[in-house]
Amino acid sequence: MPDILPDDDPPPDQPVRPSKDDCCGGGCNPCILDLYEEVLQRYEAELLAWRERKMKREKDVGGCVSS
């Protein structure tokens, strides 16, 4: 079985929260802050899936790192 390298499955990148100044206050639909919330929810789901994959790999490997 080939060694699993950390770069094979990196964690998802956390989205950058827009500042309140990024919102124009014009009542846009959707607002940039609303879009951020959608992206944040998707990120959290991807992070959870990544953590589950990582735990499964560690369990499959037995937590050992081959040299």
N, C-alpha and C positions, 0 to 999 in steps of 0.2 A: 504494500500500500504506500503511495507517495506521501511524503511529508506535507502537512498542511501549513502553508505560510500565512502569516497575518495579512499580507497584501492580497491574498486570494479572495478575501471577503471583508473588506474594510467596513467599519460602521458607517451608517448614513451621516451626511453632514447636517448639522443643526441649522435651521434657517435663521437668518438675521432678522431680529424684530425691528420693524420700521419705527422711527421716532415719531412722536406726536406731530412734529413739524412736517413729516412726510405726507400727512393728511392735509388736503387743501381746505377742508371744512365746507366743501361745496355740496355735500350730500350725495356724493357719487354712489352708484349702485352697480357693482360692489365697490366698497371703499377699500383702499390699500390695506387697512387694518383687518377687514373681513377676509381678504385674500390671504393675509398672513396667518390668520387662524386656521384656514383650510389647509395651508401648507404645513402648519405646525401639527395638526391632527394626522396628516399623512406621514410626517416625519416620525411621530410617536409610534404609529403602527409599524413603520419600517424598522425602527429601533427595537421594538419588542420582538419582531420576527428575527432580527439579527442576533439579539441576545439569546433567543431560543436556539438558533443554529449554532451559536458559539458554545452554549452549554451542552448541546448534543455532541458536537465535535469533541469537546473536552471529555465527555463521558465515554465516547467511542474510543478515544485514544488512551483513556485511563488517567488523564491528567499528566501523563509523562511526556517529556520533550526529548526526542532522540537527538543525539549529538552527531 
